[in-house]
Amino acid sequence: MLIVGDNAGMRDGVRALINSQPDMTIAGEATNCDEAVQQFTDLLPHITIVDVNHPVMGGSETSRRILSHFPQARIILISALEGDAWIRQAFDFGVSAILYQDMLRRELLPAIRAVHAGQQYIPKAIATRLGEKS
């Protein structure tokens, strides 16, 4: 997996959850969009976990760039901000899952497993917000 985000605390938390699983490994980390695209190109990870809220070029743009070159990429977006419009847009351009930061402890591992299996993952709270059935 590739972890993308400028916040070291977020990356540390995601890394700790992933490292607690014997069947999951982290291939690399990036702190910005350019690094993320380069790392993705070099590593071709099964899953990329991207923090939406990093400066300069946010996680949504990072995801768009990766998906424009690698449409098969499986991306999980993480955000501290709730909202409907950007979530719908992210799913429309091919993101596999979206989680709010306060969901990470209980939702990240199930999301990774679902996305790895080729499924889209929408937590109940987000599905309810979007008016969809989970």
Phi, psi and omega in degrees: 000154176244132178250129183235125176173148181277344183273111182298325179297318177296313180299319179298316180296316178296315179301316180298317179297314181293316181294344178282353183253123182293341182260011181234142177222154177257123181273330182187173178221149178221150182252354179208175185298312182298316177299319182297314180296317179296313179299317180299314180300318181287321189261332186045060182293155177294323182220141175240129180252120189237128173282122182292328192265043174257150188288176180071286177228112186293175182296329178296315179293321177302314180297316178302316181297314180298311183294332179292330178264333183226079185300340180277356181301142177250113187239133173249121177265141176239134181221145173275343185257136175267154178171156184264315188299310183293328179294313178301316180298318181298315178295323179298323181270005168114007177295142183273332181202153175225133178230142169279151183304326181287357179262351191304313184301320184262341187247339186297311183295316175298324178295315179301314182296318179295313181296320178299327179279003177089013181259155171276145181237118178234107179302153183307316182298322179284319179300318179297316178300322182274356179078022179255161173273138180276000000 
